[in-house]
């Protein structure tokens, strides 16, 4: 059945990515948070990260505490809204994430070369559309 095939392929990809460890020195969710903080052009809050990752607030707080203990992250009070805490990746956290992430990008480059750039360019919007639609559908349940 098509639904089983799609679910299995999706889970296989997710497990492969998780098991390969995007950043070998960090658990998957910590690496995900570091990546979002690295790429953000503006300060993020824990709520922003929860919205982007669909991680529960209690889980996000545990992730952030772990990154703080490692010396990778700091929280600071927002100047605009004193109730908000902005998150900042410290140089040690950025260096750890960036070094490992460049290794992952090298693997992705090999994948692109193997599969073909045209197929990958076709795949990206499909993956984005499927993810977006799945998020919408899952909110209806």
C-alpha positions, 0 to 999 in steps of 0.5 A: 500500500502506498501509505505504508511505502511512504511512511517506511521511506520517510522513517528510513530517511529520518533514522538514517539522518539521526543515526549518522549524527549531523553533529557527532558531538551532539544529540540530534535535537541539540544539533538541530537547535545549534543549526537554527541559532547559527542560521538565524539573522535575529535573536531567537527565544525558546518559543521560537525554537519550539515553533520551528522544530515542533519540540515540546517546551519542556523538551526544549528547556532540557535541550537548552540547559544541556547546551548551557552546561556544555558552554555552547549557549547563553540566555540574555534578557531582551531589551525590547521585552524584559519577559523574553530571553534571547538565545545566543550560540557562544563561539565554542558552540558555533565552532563545534556545530560548524566543524561537524556541519561542514563534514555533513555538507560534504556527505550531502555534496556526494549524495547530490553528485551520486543522484544528480543535481536535477533530481535533487532540485526536483526533490527539495520542493517536494520534501518541503511541500510534503513536510508543510502539508503533513504539519497542517494535517497533523494539526487537524487531528 
